[in-house]
Amino acid sequence: MKYLYFTISLFISLFISGCDLLDDSPCGPKETLDIYLLGSSIVDTAGGVFNHYTEGGNIVFQWSELVENVCAEEHVKANARVALLDETTTGISARANISWQFLFEEKITMTKTGSDIKGNGEAGLKQVFDKEPGWFVAAVEVYFPSKGSFALDTAFLKKNVISVELMANYRKH
């Protein structure tokens, strides 16, 4: 009978640990940064995450956010997506990155598949912050040849880009 109880206890322990119910991370709770902009909110400056600049002959629209008090013991994992009007939309490119401590950056390669431009990547902050609280800036950018003015560039963006999203999963310190 003791053997039966031992076997059942062992099975339950293995099942629970296999289901990730036991979290042995040295970090705090799991968090998600989610920048999601849809339609006209794509160029909304009220949220503080929108910026634009020129780069050569391109206009670059950038959405980014600073995240502080991050546990550097685990990697930051990011997914970026730009939804285009349809699969025939051309001339628009996208890129994303995670940067930290002003000198470090992990670029996220984004590729077009159908009507989406998507990519994912991860960044390790430990080499800079060790066991101290860290921070990072996650950014996604859409760029294309300028149409001649900010108003024309914005109109082109709103017409051809349905949504912009950047999700970064991390743990609090």
Contact map, one row per residue, 1 for C-alpha under 8 A:
11111000000000000000000000000000000000000000000000000000000000000000000000000000000000000000000000000000000000000000000000000000000000000000000000000000000000000000000000000
11111100000000000000000000000000000000000000000000000000000000000000000000000000000000000000000000000000000000000000000000000000000000000000000000000000000000000000000000000
11111110000000000000000000000000000000000000000000000000000000000000000000000000000000000000000000000000000000000000000000000000000000000000000000000000000000000000000000000
11111111000000000000000000000000000000000000000000000000000000000000000000000000000000000000000000000000000000000000000000000000000000000000000000000000000000000000000000000
11111111100000000000000000000000000000000000000000000000000000000000000000000000000000000000000000000000000000000000000000000000000000000000000000000000000000000000000000000
01111111110000000000000000000000000000000000000000000000000000000000000000000000000000000000000000000000000000000000000000000000000000000000000000000000000000000000000000000
00111111111000000000000000000000000000000000000000000000000000000000000000000000000000000000000000000000000000000000000000000000000000000000000000000000000000000000000000000
00011111111100000000000000000000000000000000000000000000000000000000000000000000000000000000000000000000000000000000000000000000000000000000000000000000000000000000000000000
00001111111110000000000000000000000000000000000000000000000000000000000000000000000000000000000000000000000000000000000000000000000000000000000000000000000000000000000000000
00000111111111000000000000000000000000000000000000000000000000000000000000000000000000000000000000000000000000000000000000000000000000000000000000000000000000000000000000000
00000011111111100000000000000000000000000000000000000000000000000000000000000000000000000000000000000000000000000000000000000000000000000000000000000000000000000000000000000
00000001111111110000000000000000000000000000000000000000000000000000000000000000000000000000000000000000000000000000000000000000000000000000000000000000000000000000000000000
00000000111111111000000000000000000000000000000000000000000000000000000000000000000000000000000000000000000000000000000000000000000000000000000000000000000000000000000000000
00000000011111111100000000000000000000000000000000000000000000000000000000000000000000000000000000000000000000000000000000000000000000000000000000000000000000000000000000000
00000000001111111110000000000000000000000000000000000000000000000000000000000000000000000000000000000000000000000000000000000000000000000000000000000000000000000000000000000
00000000000111111111110000000000000000000000000000000000000000000000000000000000000000000000000000000000000000000000000000000000000000000000000000000000000000000000000000000
00000000000011111111110000000000000000000000000000000000000000000000000000000000000000000000000000000000000000000000000000000000000000000000000000000000000000000000000000000
00000000000001111111100000000000000000000000000000000000000000000000000000000000000000000000000000000000000000000000000000000000000000000000000000000000000000000000000000000
00000000000000111111110000000000000000000000000000000000000000000000000000000000000000000000000000000000000000000000000000000000000000000000000000000000000000000000000000000
00000000000000011111111000000000000000000000000000000000000000000000000000000000000000000000000000000000000000000000000000000000000000000000000000000000000000000000000000000
00000000000000011111111000000000000000000000000000000000000000000000000000000000000000000000000000000000000000000000000000000000000000000000000000000000000000000000000000000
00000000000000011011111100000000000000000000000000000000000000000000000000000000000000000000000000000000000000000000000000000000000000000000000000000000000000000000000000000
00000000000000000001111110000000000000000000000000000000000000000000000000000000000000000000000000000000000000000000000000000000000000000000000000000000000000000000000000000
00000000000000000000011111000000000000000000000000000000000000000000000000000000000000000000000000000000000000000000000000000000000000000000000000000000000000000000000000000
00000000000000000000001111110000000000000000000000000000000000000000000000000000000000000000000000000000000000000000000000000000000000000000000000000000000000000000000000000
00000000000000000000000111110000000000000000000000000000000000000000000010000000000000000000000000000000000000000000000000000000000000000000000000000000000000000000000000000
00000000000000000000000011111000000000000000000000000000000000000000001011000000000000000000000000000000000000000000000000000000000000000000000000000000000000000000000000111
00000000000000000000000011111100000000000000000000000000000000000000001000000000000000000000000000000000000000000000000000000000000000000000000000000000000000000000000000111
00000000000000000000000000111110000000000000000000000000000000000000000000000000000000000000000000000000000000000000000000000000000000000000000000000000000000000000000000110
00000000000000000000000000011111000000000000000000000000000000000000000000000000000000000000000000000000000000000000000000000000000000000000000000000000000000000000000011110
00000000000000000000000000001111100000000000000000000000000000000000000000000000000000000000000000000000000000000000000000000000000000000000000000000000000000000000000011110
00000000000000000000000000000111110000000000000000000000000000000000000000000000000000000000000000000000000000000000000000000000000000000000000000000000000000000000001111000
00000000000000000000000000000011111000000000000000000000000000000010000000000000000000000000000000000000000000000000000000000000000000000000000000000000000000000000011110000
00000000000000000000000000000001111100000000000000000000000000000000000000000000000000000000000000000000000000000000000000000000000000000000000000000000000000000000111100000
00000000000000000000000000000000111110000000000000000000000000110000000000000000000000000000000000000000000000000000000000000000000000000000000000000000000000000001111000000
00000000000000000000000000000000011111000000000000000000000000000000000000000000000000000000000000000000000000000000000000000000000000000000000000000000000000000011110000000
00000000000000000000000000000000001111101100000000000000000000000000000000000000000000000000000000000000000000000000000000000000000000000000000000000000000000000011100000000
00000000000000000000000000000000000111111100000000000000000000000000000000000000000000000000000000000000000000000000000000000000000000000000000000000000000000000111000000000
00000000000000000000000000000000000011111100000000000000000000000000000000000000000000000000000000000000000000000000000000000000000000000000000000000000000001001110000000000
00000000000000000000000000000000000001111111000000000000000000000000000000000000000000000000000000000000000000000000000000000000000000000000000000000000000001000000000000000
00000000000000000000000000000000000011111111000000000000000000000000000000000000000000000000000000000000000000000000000000000000000000000000000000000000000000000000000000000
00000000000000000000000000000000000011111111000000000000000000000000000000000000000000000000000000000000000000000000000000000000000000000000000000000000000001000011000000000
00000000000000000000000000000000000000011111100001000000000000000000000000000000000000000000000000000000000000000000000000000000000000000000000000000000010000000000000000000
00000000000000000000000000000000000000011111111001000000000000000000000000000000000000000000000000000000000000000000000000000000000000000000000000000000000000000000000000000
00000000000000000000000000000000000000000011111111100000000000000000000000000000000000000000000000000000000000000000000000000000000000000000000000000000000000000000000000000
00000000000000000000000000000000000000000001111100000000000000000000000000000000000000000000000000000000000000000000000000000000000000000000000000000000000000000000000000000
00000000000000000000000000000000000000000001111111000000000000000000000000000000000000000000000000000000000000000000000000000000000000000000000000000000000000000000000000000
00000000000000000000000000000000000000000000111111000000000000000000000000000000000000000000000000000000000000000000000000000000000000000000000000000000000000000000000000000
00000000000000000000000000000000000000000000101111100000000001111000000000000000000000000000000000000000000000000000000000000000000000000000000000000000000000000000000000000
00000000000000000000000000000000000000000011101111110000000011110000000000000000000000000000000000000000000000000000000000000000000000000000000000000000000000000000000000000
00000000000000000000000000000000000000000000100011111000000011100000000000000000000000000000000000000000000000000000000000000000000000000000000000000000000000000000000000000
00000000000000000000000000000000000000000000000001111100001111000000000000000000000000000000000000000000000000000000000000000000000000000000000000000000000000000000000000000
00000000000000000000000000000000000000000000000000111110001110000000000000000000000000000000000000000000000000000000000000000000000000000000000000000000000000000000000000000
00000000000000000000000000000000000000000000000000011111111100000000000000000000000000000000000000000000000000000000000000000000000000000000000000000000000000000000000000000
00000000000000000000000000000000000000000000000000001111111100000000000000000000000000000000000000000000000000000000000000000000000000000000000000000000000000000000000000000
00000000000000000000000000000000000000000000000000000111110000000000000000000000000000000000000000000000000000000000000000000000000000000000000000000000000000000000000000000
00000000000000000000000000000000000000000000000000000111111000000000000000000000000000000000000000000000000000000000000000000000000000000000000011000000000000000000000000000
00000000000000000000000000000000000000000000000000000111111100000000000000000000000000000000000000000000000000000000000000000000000000000000001111000000000000000000000000000
00000000000000000000000000000000000000000000000000011110111110000000000000000000000000000000000000000000000000000000000000000000000000000000001111000000100000000000000000000
00000000000000000000000000000000000000000000000000011110011111000000000000000000000000000000000000000000000000000000000000000000000000000000111100000000000000000000000000000
00000000000000000000000000000000000000000000000001111000001111100000000000000000000000000000000000000000000000000000000000000000000000000000111000000000000000000000000000000
00000000000000000000000000000000000000000000000011110000000111110000000000000000000000000000000000000000000000000000000000000000000000000011110000000000000000000000000000000
00000000000000000000000000000000001000000000000011100000000011111000000000000000000000000000000000000000000000000000000000000000000000000011100000000000000000000000000000000
00000000000000000000000000000000001000000000000011000000000001111100000000000000000000000000000000000000000000000000000000000000000000001111000000000000000000000000000000000
00000000000000000000000000000000000000000000000010000000000000111110000000000000000000000000000000000000000000000000000000000000000000001110000000000000000000000000000000000
00000000000000000000000000000000000000000000000000000000000000011111000000000000000000000000000000000000000000000000000000000000000000111100000000000000000000000000000000000
00000000000000000000000000000000100000000000000000000000000000001111110000000000000000000000000000000000000000000000000000000000000000111100000000000000000000000000000000000
00000000000000000000000000000000000000000000000000000000000000000111110000000000000000000000000000000000000000000000000000000000000011110000000000000000000000000000000000000
00000000000000000000000000000000000000000000000000000000000000000011111000000000000000000000000000000000000000000000000000000000000011100000000000000000000000000000000000011
00000000000000000000000000000000000000000000000000000000000000000011111100000000000000000000000000000000000000000000000000000000000011110000000000000000000000000000000001111
00000000000000000000000000110000000000000000000000000000000000000000111111000000000000000000000000000000000000000000000000000000001111000000000000000000000000000000000001111
00000000000000000000000000000000000000000000000000000000000000000000011111100000000000000000000000000000000000000000000000011100111111000000000000000000000000000000000000001
00000000000000000000000001100000000000000000000000000000000000000000001111100000000000000000000000000000000000000000000000001100011000000000000000000000000000000000000000000
00000000000000000000000000100000000000000000000000000000000000000000001111110000000000000000000000000000000000000000000000011100000000000000000000000000000000000000000001100
00000000000000000000000000000000000000000000000000000000000000000000000111111000000000000000000000000000000000000000000001111000000000000000000000000000000000000000000001000
00000000000000000000000000000000000000000000000000000000000000000000000001111100000000000000000000000000000000000000000001111000000000000000000000000000000000000000000111100
00000000000000000000000000000000000000000000000000000000000000000000000000111110000000000000000000000000000000000000000111100000000000000000000000000000000000000000000111000
00000000000000000000000000000000000000000000000000000000000000000000000000011111000000000000000000000000000000000000000111000000000000000000000000000000000000000000011110000
00000000000000000000000000000000000000000000000000000000000000000000000000001111100000000000000000000000000000000000011110000000000000000000000000000000000000000000011100000
00000000000000000000000000000000000000000000000000000000000000000000000000000111110000000000000100000000000001000000011100000000000000000001000000000000000000000001111000000
00000000000000000000000000000000000000000000000000000000000000000000000000000011111000000000000000000000000000000001111000000000000000000000000000000000000000000001110000000
00000000000000000000000000000000000000000000000000000000000000000000000000000001111100000000010000000000000000000001110000000000000000000000010000000000000000001111100000000
00000000000000000000000000000000000000000000000000000000000000000000000000000000111110000000000000000000000000000011100000000000000000000000000000000000000000001111000000000
00000000000000000000000000000000000000000000000000000000000000000000000000000000011111101000000000000000000000000011100000000000000000000000000000000000000000011110000000000
00000000000000000000000000000000000000000000000000000000000000000000000000000000001111101000000000000000000000000010000000000000000000000000000000000000000000111100000000000
00000000000000000000000000000000000000000000000000000000000000000000000000000000000111111000000000000000000000000110000000000000000000000000000000000000000000000000000000000
00000000000000000000000000000000000000000000000000000000000000000000000000000000000111111000000000000000000000001111000000000000000000000000000000000000000000000000000000000
00000000000000000000000000000000000000000000000000000000000000000000000000000000000001111100000000000000000000000010000000000000000000000000000000000000000000000000000000000
00000000000000000000000000000000000000000000000000000000000000000000000000000000000111111111000000000000000000000010000000000000000000000000000000000000000000010000000000000
00000000000000000000000000000000000000000000000000000000000000000000000000000000000000011111000000000000000000000000000000000000000000000000000000000000000000000000000000000
00000000000000000000000000000000000000000000000000000000000000000000000000000000000000001111100000000000000000000000000000000000000000000000000110000000000000000000000000000
00000000000000000000000000000000000000000000000000000000000000000000000000000000000000001111110000000000000000000000000000000000000000000000011100000000000000000000000000000
00000000000000000000000000000000000000000000000000000000000000000000000000000000000000000011111000000000000000000000100000000000000000000000011100000000000000000000000000000
00000000000000000000000000000000000000000000000000000000000000000000000000000000010000000001111100000000000001000000100000000000000000000001111000000000000000000000000000000
00000000000000000000000000000000000000000000000000000000000000000000000000000000000000000000111110000000001111000000000000000000000000000001110000000000000000000000000000000
00000000000000000000000000000000000000000000000000000000000000000000000000000001000000000000011111000000001111000000001000000000000000000111100000000000000000000000000000000
00000000000000000000000000000000000000000000000000000000000000000000000000000000000000000000001111100000111100000000000000000000000000000111000000000000000000000000000000000
00000000000000000000000000000000000000000000000000000000000000000000000000000000000000000000000111110000111100000000000001100000000000011110000000000000000000000000000000000
00000000000000000000000000000000000000000000000000000000000000000000000000000000000000000000000011111111110000000000000000000000000000011100000000000000000000000000000000000
00000000000000000000000000000000000000000000000000000000000000000000000000000000000000000000000001111111100000000000000000001000000000111000000000000000000000000000000000000
00000000000000000000000000000000000000000000000000000000000000000000000000000000000000000000000000111111000000000000000000000001000000110000000000000000000000000000000000000
00000000000000000000000000000000000000000000000000000000000000000000000000000000000000000000000000111111000000000000000000000000000000000000000000000000000000000000000000000
00000000000000000000000000000000000000000000000000000000000000000000000000000000000000000000000000111111100000000000000000000000000000000000000000000000000000000000000000000
00000000000000000000000000000000000000000000000000000000000000000000000000000000000000000000000000111111110000000000000000000000000000000000000000000000000000000000000000000
00000000000000000000000000000000000000000000000000000000000000000000000000000000000000000000000011110011111000000000000000000000000000000000000000000000000000000000000000000
00000000000000000000000000000000000000000000000000000000000000000000000000000000000000000000000011100001111100000000000011100000000000000000000000000000000000000000000000000
00000000000000000000000000000000000000000000000000000000000000000000000000000000000000000000001111000000111110000000000010000000000000000000000000000000000000000000000000000
00000000000000000000000000000000000000000000000000000000000000000000000000000000000000000000001111000000011111000000001110000000000000000000000000000000000000000000000000000
00000000000000000000000000000000000000000000000000000000000000000000000000000000000000000000001100000000001111100000001110000000000000000000000000000000000000000000000000000
00000000000000000000000000000000000000000000000000000000000000000000000000000001000000000000011100000000000111110000111100000000000000000000000000000000000000000000000000000
00000000000000000000000000000000000000000000000000000000000000000000000000000000000000000000000000000000000011111000111000000000000000000000000000000000000000000000000000000
00000000000000000000000000000000000000000000000000000000000000000000000000000000000000000000000000000000000001111111110000000000000000000000000000000000000000000000000000000
00000000000000000000000000000000000000000000000000000000000000000000000000000000000000100000000000000000000000111111110000000000000000000000000000000000000000000000000000000
00000000000000000000000000000000000000000000000000000000000000000000000000000000000001100000000000000000000000011111000000000000000000000000000000000000000000000000000000000
00000000000000000000000000000000000000000000000000000000000000000000000000000000001111111000000000000000000000011111100000000000000000000000000000000000000000000000000000000
00000000000000000000000000000000000000000000000000000000000000000000000000000000111100100000000000000000000000011111110000000000000000000000000000000000000000000000000000000
00000000000000000000000000000000000000000000000000000000000000000000000000000000111100000000110000000000000001111011111000000000000000000000000000000000000000000000000000000
00000000000000000000000000000000000000000000000000000000000000000000000000000011110000000000000000000000000001111001111100000000000000000000000000000000000000000000000000000
00000000000000000000000000000000000000000000000000000000000000000000000000000011100000000000000100000000000111100000111110000000000000000000000000000000000000000000000000000
00000000000000000000000000000000000000000000000000000000000000000000000000001111000000000000000000000000000111000000011111000000000000000000000000000000000000000000000000000
00000000000000000000000000000000000000000000000000000000000000000000000000001110000000000000000000000000011110000000001111100000000000000000000000000000000000000000000000000
00000000000000000000000000000000000000000000000000000000000000000000000000111100000000000000000001000000010000000000000111110000000000000000000000000000000000000000000000000
00000000000000000000000000000000000000000000000000000000000000000000000000111000000000000000000001000000010000000000000011111000000000000000000000000000000000000000000000000
00000000000000000000000000000000000000000000000000000000000000000000000101110000000000000000000000000000000000000000000001111110000000000000000000000000000000000000000000000
00000000000000000000000000000000000000000000000000000000000000000000000111110000000000000000000000010000000000000000000000111111110001000000000000000000000000000000000000000
00000000000000000000000000000000000000000000000000000000000000000000000111000000000000000000000000000000000000000000000000011111111000000000000000000000000000000000000000000
00000000000000000000000000000000000000000000000000000000000000000000000000000000000000000000000000000000000000000000000000011111110000000000000000000000000000000000000000000
00000000000000000000000000000000000000000000000000000000000000000000000000000000000000000000000000001000000000000000000000001111110000000000000000000000000000000000000000000
00000000000000000000000000000000000000000000000000000000000000000000000100000000000000000000000000000000000000000000000000001111111111000000000000000000000000000000000000000
00000000000000000000000000000000000000000000000000000000000000000000000110000000000000000000000000000000000000000000000000001111111100000000000000000000000000000000000000000
00000000000000000000000000000000000000000000000000000000000000000000001110000000000000000000000000000000000000000000000000000100111110000000000000000000000000000000000000000
00000000000000000000000000000000000000000000000000000000000000000000001100000000000000000000000000000000000000000000000000000000111111000000000000000000000000000000000000001
00000000000000000000000000000000000000000000000000000000000000000001111100000000000000000000000000000000000000000000000000000000101111100000000000000000000000000000000000001
00000000000000000000000000000000000000000000000000000000000000000001111100000000000000000000000000000000000000000000000000001000100111110000000000000000000000000000000000001
00000000000000000000000000000000000000000000000000000000000000000111110000000000000000000000000000011000000000000000000000000000000011111000000000000000000000000000000000000
00000000000000000000000000000000000000000000000000000000000000000111010000000000000000000000000001111000000000000000000000000000000001111100000000000000000000000000000000000
00000000000000000000000000000000000000000000000000000000000000011110000000000000000000000000000001110000000000000000000000000000000000111110000000000000000000000000000000000
00000000000000000000000000000000000000000000000000000000000000011110000000000000000000000000000111100000000000000000000000000000000000011111000000000000000000000000010100000
00000000000000000000000000000000000000000000000000000000000001111000000000000000000000000000000111000000000000000000000000000000000000001111100000000000000000000000010000000
00000000000000000000000000000000000000000000000000000000000001110000000000000001000000000000011110000000000000000000000000000000000000000111110000000000000000000000110000000
00000000000000000000000000000000000000000000000000000000000111100000000000000000000000000000011100000000000000000000000000000000000000000011111000000000000000000000000000000
00000000000000000000000000000000000000000000000000000000000111000000000000000000010000000001111000000000000000000000000000000000000000000001111100000000000000000000000000000
00000000000000000000000000000000000000000000000000000000011110000000000000000000000000000001110000000000000000000000000000000000000000000000111110000000000000000000000000000
00000000000000000000000000000000000000000000000000000000011100000000000000000000000000000011100000000000000000000000000000000000000000000000011111000000000000000000000000000
00000000000000000000000000000000000000000000000000000000111000000000000000000000000000000010000000000000000000000000000000000000000000000000001111100000000000000000000000000
00000000000000000000000000000000000000000000000000000000111000000000000000000000000000000000000000000000000000000000000000000000000000000000000111111000100000000000000000000
00000000000000000000000000000000000000000000000000000000000000000000000000000000000000000000000000000000000000000000000000000000000000000000000011111001100100000000000000000
00000000000000000000000000000000000000000000000000000000000000000000000000000000000000000000000000000000000000000000000000000000000000000000000001111101100000000000000000000
00000000000000000000000000000000000000000000000000000000000000000000000000000000000000000000000000000000000000000000000000000000000000000000000001111111100000000000000000000
00000000000000000000000000000000000000000000000000000000000000000000000000000000000000000000000000000000000000000000000000000000000000000000000000011111110000000000000000000
00000000000000000000000000000000000000000000000000000000000000000000000000000000000000000000000000000000000000000000000000000000000000000000000000001111111000000000000000000
00000000000000000000000000000000000000000000000000000000000000000000000000000000000000000000000000000000000000000000000000000000000000000000000000111111111100000000000000000
00000000000000000000000000000000000000000000000000000000001000000000000000000000000000000000000000000000000000000000000000000000000000000000000001111111111110000000000000000
00000000000000000000000000000000000000000010000000000000000000000000000000000000000000000000000000000000000000000000000000000000000000000000000000000111111111000000000000000
00000000000000000000000000000000000000000000000000000000000000000000000000000000000000000000000000000000000000000000000000000000000000000000000000000011111111100000000000000
00000000000000000000000000000000000000000000000000000000000000000000000000000000000000000000000000000000000000000000000000000000000000000000000000100001111111110000000000000
00000000000000000000000000000000000000000000000000000000000000000000000000000000000000000000000000000000000000000000000000000000000000000000000000000000111111111000000000000
00000000000000000000000000000000000000110100000000000000000000000000000000000000000000000000000000000000000000000000000000000000000000000000000000000000011111111100000000000
00000000000000000000000000000000000000000000000000000000000000000000000000000000000010000000000000000000000000000000000000000000000000000000000000000000001111111100000000000
00000000000000000000000000000000000000000000000000000000000000000000000000000000000110001000000000000000000000000000000000000000000000000000000000000000000111111100000000000
00000000000000000000000000000000000000100000000000000000000000000000000000000000011110000000000000000000000000000000000000000000000000000000000000000000000011111111000000000
00000000000000000000000000000000000001100000000000000000000000000000000000000000011110000000000000000000000000000000000000000000000000000000000000000000000001111111000000000
00000000000000000000000000000000000111100100000000000000000000000000000000000000011100000000000000000000000000000000000000000000000000000000000000000000000000001111100000000
00000000000000000000000000000000001111000100000000000000000000000000000000000001111000000000000000000000000000000000000000000000000000000000000000000000000000001111110000000
00000000000000000000000000000000011110000000000000000000000000000000000000000001110000000000000000000000000000000000000000000000000000000001000000000000000000000011111000000
00000000000000000000000000000000111100000000000000000000000000000000000000000111100000000000000000000000000000000000000000000000000000000111000000000000000000000001111100000
00000000000000000000000000000001111000000000000000000000000000000000000000000111000000000000000000000000000000000000000000000000000000000000000000000000000000000000111110000
00000000000000000000000000000001110000000000000000000000000000000000000000011110000000000000000000000000000000000000000000000000000000000100000000000000000000000000011111000
00000000000000000000000000000111100000000000000000000000000000000000000000011100000000000000000000000000000000000000000000000000000000000000000000000000000000000000001111100
00000000000000000000000000000111000000000000000000000000000000000000011001111000000000000000000000000000000000000000000000000000000000000000000000000000000000000000000111110
00000000000000000000000000111110000000000000000000000000000000000000011001010000000000000000000000000000000000000000000000000000000000000000000000000000000000000000000011111
00000000000000000000000000111110000000000000000000000000000000000000111000000000000000000000000000000000000000000000000000000000000000000000000000000000000000000000000001111
00000000000000000000000000110000000000000000000000000000000000000000111100000000000000000000000000000000000000000000000000000000000111000000000000000000000000000000000000111
